[in-house]
Amino acid sequence: MTDTRSPSRHRRRKPALAVGVPLALTAAVAMAYGTDLGLFGEDGRSAASAATAVPSASTALPAAVLDTADGFASVEALGQDGTYGGRGGAVVTVKSLAELEKYATAPEPYVIVVAATITMNPVGKEIKVASDKTIVGAGTSGQIVGGGFFLGQGVHNVIIRNLTIRDSYQGVWNDKDHDFDAIQMDGAHHVWVDHNDLRHMADGLIDIRKDSTYVTVSWNRLSDNNKTFGIGWTENVTSDLTIHHNWFRETEQRNPSTDNVAHAHLYNNYLQDVPGTDITTAYGNYARGGTKMVLENSYFEGLANPVTRDGTAAVVQRGNVFKGTSGRNESGGGAAFDPRTYYSYTLDSAVDVPARLKAGTGPRGTIGTVSTAAAAATTITVAKDGSGRYTSVQKAVDAVPAGNGSRVVISVAPGTYRETVKVPADKRHVTIQGSGASRKDTVIVYGNAAGTPKPDGSGTYGTGGSATVAVEADDFQARNLTIANDFDERANQSLSGHQAVALRTAADKVFLDGVIVDGDQDTLLLDTAARDRLGRVYVTNSYITGTVDFVFGRASAVIDRSVLTLKKRWDGVSGGYIVAPSTAPDRKGFLITRSVVNGDVNAGSYHLGRNWHAGGDATLDPQATVRDTTLSAAIKAAPWADMGGFPWKDDRFAEYRNTGPGAGTVSGDRPQLTDSQAADQETADWLGAWTPTAS
C-alpha cells in the first residue's frame, strides 16, 4: 500500500479460540458437545495402570490443550503472558492418585488428562500443584473424590478444567475443623478454573486467598455446599478476578464473598435457590472491604439478599435479572472500573443465562479428548539447535508432499528464525505452530520491503513480495508464534517503497490463532488467490501492530478478540490508518469484533481505515465494520478517510456498539449499524459454512 499522507501494571491479552462454552468460536455460540469419552475414555485398563506420557511435539494433542484463558487470567502481568497451562509440555494420561500427584507437582510443564475416578488418600488431601500445568478431565470421566488441589505462593499458569471434584464432606454442615477444599489458592496468579462440577466439600469449593490474582473462573457448576466460594484473607487490595458463566445452586454462603479485591468482574452467572430443599441461600454476591465489583447480566432466582456490599466497597450493577428475590440488593460506593480496560468480553442477555448455564456448565464430553482430524495429523519438527528434523521452517514446508490431503503440523521450537517462508498453493492443510510456552518464544522474521532489490537483479520485491511469510495454500493455520517484518525505515530513507509485509495470505480458510503479526506499514496483507476467488480468514486471540494500512487486502476476514496496536512511525510522527480493504463486489470485507485498539500514540491521530480501490478499480466495493470493540483515544472523531480519489462514503464502512474514549458520537462522518443491520454482520456471516477448528 502506498502511504498518501504528506511526509512528516497490565497488558491486555485476548482469549483464544474455543474459550468457555465458548470453547468453539465465540462466547455466544454453543459448543457441539460430544456424548462419549473419546480416546481418553474408559478402555478396560485398571485405574492403577501406568500413566501414558506423550510428547506434544510428535503427537496429536487433546482438543483443549490449545485453549487459553479469557478474563483477567488472559492479561499479561507479573512476567506471565496470559494463562495457557502445560501447553508445550508432554501430555500424560493418569488414572491413579500416584500418577496424578507425580505430574501435578513436577517442575516441568505437563498436560495431565485425568481419565478415571481418583480417590484422595487421606481424605481431604490437596495436591500441591506446581506452575505450568493443565489438569483436564477426559470427557466426563475425570473425577476427584475426597480432596482437591492447592496452588501456593508464586504458583502460576495453571488450568483446571472439565473435572468433577466432590465429596470431602465430613458430616458437619458448618465445619470449622476440616479445611478440605476442592480448589484453594494462596498467593497464586494466572489461574483458569473452567467447566468443572464442584460439590459437597467439607469447606470451600473454591477459595482464592492471600493476594491470588489474574484468575478466571468460568462455566463451572457449584452446588450442595455451605462455604462455597470465598475470596480474600488479606488486607491488601490488589487481586484481579473474572467470574463468569457459573451456576450456583443450593449453596448457602460465599456465592462468592469477595473481600478486598481491586477488580472483581462478575457477569452472566446464575444464582439459584430452589424452594423446599434442605439448603437455603443466605446471600448471593457479596462485596466486602475495599472491593470494587462490576456485576453484569447475571440472573438471581429465589435468593434472599442477592447483592450485598459493605460501606467501604463499590458495586456497579448493569443488566441483572432478579426473580423471586428478597432482602438486600445493593449497589453504589463509586464507579468501580471498566473491565474493557483490561480485556474484551461479550455479554449474553441475562434472560438467556439460566438455559445456557443449565446446558453448558460443568464437564463436557469433548474437552480433554483428541479429535479424529487431530489424531490423523503428521508432525514435522523444526529447531535451530538441530534437535528437530529441520533447522529451517521453509525446509519443513518443502518436505510437505505436494497435493497432500491431510493435516501436517510443523512444530517450531523456540528461537528466532531469520528467513522468508512460502507455503505454495499445492501444499494445503499445513499448520505452523510454535512449541514454546508463549507466542513470543518462536519468531519468524525478515526485513524485505517493497523497494528492496532482489539479489538476482531482477527488480524489487514489491509489496506482496516483501512478506516474511506468504501463504497461498487453502486450509492453513498458524498459532503460538510471532511473524514479523523488521525492515528499518530510518536506515533506508533512500529506498523507494517502504511497505513491508510480515504476513501475506492469498488463500481460503486461513486460521490465525494466538499469533503476533508485527510490522510498520502494510503489516498484514489478507488477500485472495484471484479477484473471483473467495478468501476467508479468521484471526483470533492475536496481536497485530503497525502504522499505515497495516491490515489490508481483498479477503473476507474476521479479526475477533484480538488487539490492534498503533505505533508511531520511525520519525516519531503519530498518524495513520488501521485497515484498507479492497473488497470485490458482493463479497464481505473486514470485520473487527470484540477486540481492542490501543497504542502509545497521540490522541486523535489515527483513522480506523480508508477505502482502497486497488489499481484505481472503481468497481470494487471496500467494506470494513468495527463493532463491539474498545477504541483508544488515538482514533479520530471522523474515523474513515478517502483514498485515491474515491469517497469512503460511496463504499461500506460502519461501526456498532464500540466503547472507549475513541468511540466518539454518531454523526454523518461516523455511521452506525442499526440492530437489524448488525444482526447480519457477525462472524458467521463472514465465514459461512466454514467453522475454524484447531488442528
C-alpha positions, 0 to 999 in steps of 0.5 A: 500500500502506498502511504498518501499522507504528506511526509512528516501494571497490565497488558491486555491479552485476548482469549483464544479460540474455543474459550468457555462454552465458548470453547468453539468460536465465540462466547455466544455460540454453543459448543457441539458437545460430544456424548462419549469419552473419546480416546481418553475414555474408559478402555478396560485398563485398571485405574492403577495402570501406568500413566501414558506420557506423550510428547506434544511435539510428535503427537496429536494433542487433546482438543483443549490443550490449545485453549487459553484463558479469557478474563483477567487470567488472559492479561499479561502481568507479573512476567506471565503472558496470559494463562495457557497451562502445560501447553508445550509440555508432554501430555500424560494420561493418569488414572491413579492418585500416584500418577496424578500427584507425580505430574501435578507437582513436577517442575516441568510443564505437563498436560495431565488428562485425568481419565478415571475416578481418583480417590484422595488418600487421606481424605481431604488431601490437596495436591500441591500443584506446581506452575505450568500445568493443565489438569483436564478431565477426559470427557466426563470421566475425570473425577476427584473424590475426597480432596482437591488441589492447592496452588501456593505462593508464586504458583502460576499458569495453571488450568483446571478444567472439565473435572468433577471434584466432590465429596470431602464432606465430613458430616458437619454442615458448618465445619470449622475443623476440616479445611478440605477444599476442592480448589484453594489458592494462596498467593497464586496468579494466572489461574483458569478454573473452567467447566468443572462440577464442584460439590459437597466439600467439607469447606470451600469449593473454591477459595482464592486467598492471600493476594491470588490474582489474574484468575478466571473462573468460568462455566463451572457448576457449584452446588450442595455446599455451605462455604462455597466460594470465598475470596480474600484473607488479606488486607491488601487490595490488589487481586484481579478476578473474572467470574463468569458463566457459573451456576450456583445452586443450593449453596448457602454462603460465599456465592462468592464473598469477595473481600478486598479485591481491586477488580472483581468482574462478575457477569452472566452467572446464575444464582439459584435457590430452589424452594423446599430443599434442605439448603437455603441461600443466605446471600448471593454476591457479596462485596466486602472491604475495599472491593470494587465489583462490576456485576453484569447480566447475571440472573438471581432466582429465589435468593434472599439478599442477592447483592450485598456490599459493605460501606467501604466497597463499590458495586456497579450493577448493569443488566441483572435479572432478579426473580423471586428475590428478597432482602438486600440488593445493593449497589453504589460506593463509586464507579468501580472500573471498566473491565474493557480496560483490561480485556474484551468480553461479550455479554449474553442477555441475562434472560438467556443465562439460566438455559445456557448455564443449565446446558453448558456448565460443568464437564463436557464430553469433548474437552480433554479428548483428541479429535479424529482430524487431530489424531490423523495429523503428521508432525514435522519438527523444526529447531535451530539447535538441530534437535528437530528434523529441520533447522529451517521452517521453509525446509519443513514446508518443502518436505510437505508432499505436494497435493497432500490431503491431510493435516501436517503440523510443523512444530517450531521450537523456540528461537528466532528464525531469520528467513522468508517462508512460502507455503505454495498453493499445492501444499494445503492443510499445513499448520505452523505452530510454535512449541514454546510456552508463549507466542513470543518464544518462536519468531519468524522474521525478515526485513524485505520491503517493497523497494528492496532489490532482489539479489538476482537483479531482477527488480524489487520485491514489491509489496506482496513480495516483501512478506516474511511469510506468504501463504497461498495454500487453502486450509492453513493455520498458524498459532503460538508464534510471532511473524514479523517484518523488521525492515528499518525505515530510518536506515533506508530513507533512500529506498523507494517503497517502504511497505513491508509485509510480515504476513501475506495470505492469498488463500481460503480458510486461513486460521490465525490463532494466538499469533503476533503479526508485527510490522510498520506499514502494510503489516498484514496483507489478507488477500485472495488467490484471484479477484473471483476467488473467495478468501476467508480468514479468521484471526483470533486471540492475536496481536497485530501492530503497525502504522499505515494500512497495516491490515489490508487486502481483498479477503473476507476476514474476521479479526475477533478478540484480538488487539490492534496496536498503533505505533508511531512511525520511525520519525516519531510522527503519530498518524495513520490508518488501521485497515484498507480493504479492497473488497470485490463486489458482493463479497464481505470485507473486514470485520473487527469484533470484540477486540481492542485498539490501543497504542502509545500514540497521540490522541486523535491521530489515527483513522480506523481505515480508508477505502482502497480501490486497488489499481484505481478499480472503481468497481470494487466495493471496500467494506470494513465494520468495527463493532463491539470493540474498545477504541483508544483515544488515538482514533479520530472523531471522523474515523474513515478517510478517502483514498485515491480519489474515491469517497469512503462514503460511496463504499461500506464502512460502519461501526456498532456498539464500540466503547472507549474514549475513541468511540466518539458520537454518531454523526454523518462522518461516523455511521452506525449499524442499526440492530437489524443491520448488525444482526447480519454482520457477525462472524458467521456471516463472514465465514459461512459454512466454514467453522475454524477448528484447531488442528 
